């Protein structure tokens, strides 16, 4: 009986602590939230990443209450927009605990912004496609993934370019879980 208990204990121990880094060796997916923009802007940016290879993945994100860049909602500005972003991610220059990544992406924003211009409510249609590039760093610890990123994109709406800009810069800090 003692031998059986020892064998069961060793099997459980090797299963529970077999991974020295405490993380999955080959994660297949990741869910994440852009924590920084949720706090600063009230924009909820949720993402799912499916790993195709160890150093490549395909990601889909939904941005609720999206804004153009970091425009303020003060002084009667009301953004009512949602975006869908599709990216292909390349991880490099790192190891299993963290690495740099770069991601070409396509984003489509739909919705509008209403603001008072000379005391007149004015609505701008934000429907537009964007092509851009994301760069960042991702740390991995016990199946949690987190790190900063920045992106730059070119929009293809004359209405948005006339009101704001054809180029949009964004940044953030993602917090996610790999499984």
C-alpha positions, 0 to 999 in steps of 0.5 A: 500500500505504501508503494502505491501511495508513493507512486501516485504521489510521484505521478501527481507531483510530476504532472503538477510540477513537470513544467518548470516555467509553470506555463503551457508548452504549446498554447493554442489560444489566448484571450485578452483585454486592453487594460490601459484603454479600458481605464483611460478611455472607457473603451473595451478592447477584447481579443482572441488569438489562435496560434498557428505555429509557436511564433505565429498567430491569427488574432481577432479583436472587438473594440466597443466604445471605440474612439478615433485615437485618443480624442476626448469625450468632454465638451459634448463629444459622444463617440458611438463606434465599434471596431473589428480588427484582424491581425497576423502576429509574428513573435521574434527576438525572445524566449518562452518568457517573453518576446517582441512581436509585430502584426500587420492588421486590418480594422473596420470601424463603424459608428459615429461621433456627435459633437457640438461645433459652434453650439450646433450638434454635428454628427460625423460618420466613422465608417472606415477601413484601416490598414496598419501595423502593431508592435509590442512586447509580450511577457508570459508568466504562468499562462498569463500574457501581458505587455505594452503595444503601439499601433499606427494605421492609415484610414480610407475615409475622406470624411474621417480624414477631413474631421480628424486625420487619415493616420491614427496612432493608438497604444495600450497594455494587454492582459491575457490568458493562454490556454 
